Amino acid sequence: MRKIAHLVNPFLVSDPNDDNAFAQPVTFETMKRARDFAAGTVEVSFYSTQYPEDYPIIPAWLVKTPDLTRSVYDLGAFQKKRKLPLLADILDRLYEASPQAEYLIYSNVDIGLMPHFYLAVDNLIESGYDAFVINRRTIKKYRRLDELPKMYAAIGDWHWGHDCFVYRREVYPQYRLGAICIGTRKVGRVLLWNLIVHARKFRELKHNKHLTFHLGNDPLSKRPEYADYDAHNLAEARRILAELERDYGPFPESHPMQQFPIHDIPFGKIARRDL
């Protein structure tokens, strides 16, 4: 039976109107249901990374890895404080906590799973894919846990973002993640590049595979006071891409990396912490 370890990064939400206030409980419930659906075929273990203040929202069945001890704010000068974890700190904890797992999954904590999610992941691995990213659908209408059947049934809207990653555990020590932080742009792009260059066979699964969903509209908002976090991640992404090109390139036009260029996005827009 294939062993998979899946980690999320829950965080306490102070604003009850924040999308994450209702999205996280839905995510937790769908993870449990998907694990139960795959029982007997796939052995799934659940983990969390967190700061100490996030404990109240974390279900007891999520195994807590050691608390995060720093954020990107500790590494530079930023106009306003945002306690955004480093992606490497999160994924290091997943790697260290799951020595028996063959494959690791990291997904944003606002990403709900369809009941057949882990069976589909197992089937893709069995088909030869050893790294893949699963794109989501966005559902804007439902929020409550008792509406979960409707969430499963909803077609939703296409979304371009990358927020659910599956990869072989054994290659993770080779990943280049620098000081990329979650909660602003380029974090998904950098992790995606690492999946691609270290994979024997990579695949991007588009939204029409109906494997994950996200609640809410999740718009980018103009937050110029947070532009320096954008700038930080973009600078890190450029540096990491240069390292990957040096050590694994050049990447010809047919290479999967060519599908995901860096695309410098103008600053002044900021995604929430869950991107």
C-alpha positions in Angstrom: 0.0 0.0 0.0 1.4 3.4 -1.0 2.2 5.8 1.8 1.5 9.5 1.4 2.0 12.4 3.8 -0.1 15.5 3.4 0.7 18.8 5.1 -1.3 22.0 5.5 -0.4 25.3 7.3 -3.5 26.3 9.3 -3.7 29.7 10.8 -6.0 31.5 13.2 -8.2 34.0 11.5 -9.3 37.0 13.5 -11.8 38.4 11.0 -14.9 36.2 10.7 -15.6 37.6 7.3 -12.2 36.5 5.9 -12.6 33.7 3.4 -10.3 31.5 5.4 -12.6 31.6 8.4 -15.0 29.2 6.6 -12.6 27.7 4.1 -10.3 26.0 6.6 -13.0 23.9 8.4 -14.2 22.7 4.9 -10.6 21.8 4.0 -10.2 19.8 7.1 -13.4 17.9 6.6 -12.7 17.1 3.0 -9.2 15.8 3.9 -10.7 13.3 6.4 -13.4 12.2 4.0 -10.9 11.7 1.1 -8.6 9.6 3.4 -11.5 7.5 4.4 -12.6 7.0 0.8 -9.1 5.8 -0.1 -8.8 3.5 3.0 -7.4 0.1 2.0 -5.7 1.4 -1.1 -3.6 4.4 0.1 -2.2 5.1 3.5 -2.5 8.8 4.1 -0.9 10.7 7.1 -1.8 14.2 7.9 0.5 16.9 9.3 0.4 20.6 10.1 2.9 23.4 10.5 1.9 26.3 12.7 2.8 29.1 15.0 1.8 28.6 18.7 -1.1 31.0 18.3 -2.6 28.9 15.6 -3.3 25.9 17.9 -7.0 26.7 18.5 -8.0 26.1 14.9 -6.0 22.8 14.3 -8.0 19.6 14.5 -6.6 17.0 16.9 -6.1 14.4 14.1 -3.6 16.7 12.3 -0.1 15.8 13.6 1.6 19.0 14.6 5.2 19.3 13.4 7.5 21.5 15.5 6.2 25.1 15.7 7.5 27.6 13.2 10.0 29.9 14.8 10.5 32.6 12.2 8.8 34.5 9.4 9.9 36.4 6.4 9.6 39.6 8.5 12.6 38.5 10.5 14.8 38.4 7.3 14.4 41.9 6.0 13.0 45.4 6.4 9.3 45.6 5.6 7.0 48.5 5.8 4.3 46.6 7.7 4.6 43.4 9.7 3.1 40.2 8.2 3.9 36.9 9.9 4.4 35.0 6.6 6.2 31.6 7.0 9.0 30.5 4.7 8.1 27.8 2.3 11.3 25.9 3.1 10.5 25.9 6.8 7.1 24.4 6.1 8.3 21.7 3.7 11.4 20.8 5.8 9.0 19.9 8.6 6.9 17.7 6.3 10.0 15.9 5.1 11.4 15.4 8.6 8.1 14.2 10.1 7.3 11.6 7.4 10.3 9.2 6.9 8.0 6.3 5.8 6.1 8.2 3.2 7.0 7.7 -0.5 5.2 10.8 -1.7 4.5 14.2 -0.1 1.7 16.6 -0.7 1.6 20.2 0.2 -1.6 22.2 -0.4 -2.9 25.6 0.7 -5.1 25.4 3.7 -8.1 26.8 1.8 -8.1 24.0 -0.8 -10.9 21.4 -0.5 -10.4 17.9 -1.7 -12.9 15.8 -3.7 -13.6 12.4 -2.1 -11.6 10.6 -4.8 -8.6 12.9 -4.4 -6.1 10.4 -2.9 -7.2 7.6 -5.2 -6.6 9.8 -8.2 -3.1 10.8 -6.8 -2.3 7.1 -6.4 -3.5 6.3 -9.9 -1.4 9.1 -11.4 1.7 7.8 -9.5 1.0 4.3 -10.7 0.8 5.7 -14.3 4.4 7.0 -13.9 4.0 10.6 -12.8 6.4 11.3 -9.9 5.6 15.0 -9.6 2.4 16.9 -10.4 0.5 20.0 -9.6 -3.3 20.0 -9.2 -5.1 23.1 -10.2 -8.4 24.1 -8.5 -11.9 25.2 -9.3 -13.2 28.3 -7.5 -16.7 28.0 -5.9 -18.2 31.4 -4.9 -21.7 30.4 -3.6 -21.2 28.0 -0.7 -19.6 28.4 2.7 -21.1 26.1 5.3 -20.0 22.6 6.1 -23.6 21.3 5.6 -23.3 22.5 2.0 -20.4 20.2 1.3 -22.4 18.0 -1.1 -23.2 21.0 -3.2 -19.5 22.0 -3.2 -18.6 18.6 -4.5 -21.2 18.9 -7.2 -20.4 22.5 -8.3 -18.5 23.0 -11.5 -17.0 26.2 -10.3 -14.8 28.6 -12.3 -11.4 28.0 -13.8 -8.4 29.3 -11.8 -4.8 29.7 -13.0 -3.1 29.4 -9.7 -1.0 26.5 -8.4 -1.9 25.5 -4.8 -1.6 21.7 -4.5 1.7 19.9 -5.1 2.6 16.2 -5.1 6.2 15.0 -5.3 8.6 12.2 -4.4 10.0 12.5 -0.9 13.5 11.3 -1.8 14.2 14.3 -4.1 13.1 17.0 -1.7 16.6 17.6 -0.3 17.6 18.8 -3.7 14.9 21.5 -3.9 15.9 25.2 -4.1 13.4 27.3 -2.2 15.6 30.1 -0.8 13.7 32.5 1.4 10.5 32.4 -0.6 7.5 33.0 1.8 3.9 32.0 1.5 1.1 34.5 1.4 2.3 36.5 -1.6 3.1 35.8 -5.2 5.7 33.5 -6.8 5.6 31.0 -4.0 3.6 28.5 -6.1 5.8 29.2 -9.2 9.0 28.5 -7.4 7.7 25.2 -5.9 6.4 24.3 -9.4 9.9 24.8 -10.9 11.4 22.5 -8.4 8.9 19.8 -9.1 9.6 20.0 -12.8 13.4 19.9 -12.7 13.5 17.1 -10.3 10.8 14.9 -11.8 11.2 12.0 -14.1 7.7 12.6 -15.4 5.8 15.8 -14.6 2.2 16.8 -15.2 0.0 19.8 -14.6 -3.6 18.7 -13.9 -6.0 21.5 -14.9 -9.2 22.4 -13.2 -11.3 20.1 -15.4 -9.9 17.1 -13.5 -12.3 18.0 -10.7 -10.0 17.1 -7.9 -9.8 20.2 -5.7 -11.8 23.4 -5.1 -11.5 26.7 -3.4 -14.2 28.7 -1.7 -14.7 32.4 -2.3 -13.7 34.8 -5.1 -10.1 35.1 -3.8 -9.4 38.4 -5.7 -6.1 40.2 -5.8 -6.5 43.5 -3.9 -4.4 46.6 -4.3 -2.3 46.8 -1.1 0.7 49.1 -1.9 1.7 48.9 1.8 2.6 45.2 1.2 4.4 45.7 -2.1 7.8 45.0 -0.4 6.7 41.4 0.3 6.0 41.1 -3.4 9.4 42.5 -4.1 11.1 40.1 -1.8 9.5 37.0 -3.4 10.2 38.2 -6.9 13.8 38.8 -6.1 14.1 35.4 -4.5 12.3 33.8 -7.5 14.7 35.4 -10.0 17.7 34.1 -7.9 16.3 30.6 -7.7 15.5 30.5 -11.4 19.0 31.5 -12.2 20.3 28.6 -10.0 18.0 26.1 -11.6 19.0 27.3 -15.1 22.6 27.0 -14.2 22.4 23.5 -12.7 19.6 21.9 -14.7 19.3 24.0 -17.9 19.4 25.3 -20.5 15.6 24.6 -20.9 14.7 24.1 -24.6 11.4 25.3 -25.9 9.9 21.8 -25.5 10.8 21.7 -21.8 7.9 22.0 -19.3 9.7 24.9 -17.6 9.0 27.0 -20.6 5.3 26.9 -19.7 5.9 28.7 -16.5 8.0 31.8 -17.0 8.6 34.2 -14.2 6.6 37.1 -15.7 7.4 40.1 -13.6 4.0 41.3 -12.2 3.7 45.0 -11.4 3.8 45.6 -7.6 0.9 47.0 -5.7 -1.3 43.9 -5.8 -1.1 41.4 -3.0 -2.7 38.0 -2.5 -3.8 36.8 1.0 -1.6 34.6 3.1 -3.3 31.4 1.7 -1.9 31.7 -1.8 
